[in-house]
Amino acid sequence: MAGGRKGNNDQFQDMLPLMAERLGGEGLIGELCKGFGLLMDREKGVITFDSLKKNSALLGLQDLGDEELEGMLREGDLDRDGALDQMEFCVLMFRLSPQLMDQSEALLEYALHQEFRWK
């Protein structure tokens, strides 16, 4: 995460390209959506600081401190509402993986297509 513990971030960065290769675009987006579901506040339908802190261990992020979790939220919060919706979460995960960013144009286009149901 931005300014976070590099070891955890590097491990995560290494996993996304592998997941993309093995699962394909649709599978990767599906797994990211599952990750979002694990971290989100069930009542609000978004990832808040409290839900991220409470559920971060489910994704192996239990060693991140409050400052690092807040930094992750700030970095991904594109609309500045203090929380991450599903699209912001997916975009953040791509941004945190520079190797995947090089390959992500088609995957992002697919995600946008699914989000907005373009025909």
Secondary structure, DSSP 8 states (H G I E B T S, - for coil): -TTS-HHHHHHHHHHHHHHHHHHHHHHHHHHHHHHHHHHSBTTTTBB-HHHHHHHGGGGT-TT--HHHHHHHHHHH-TT-SSSB-HHHHHHHHHHT-HHHHTT-HHHHHHHHHHHHT--
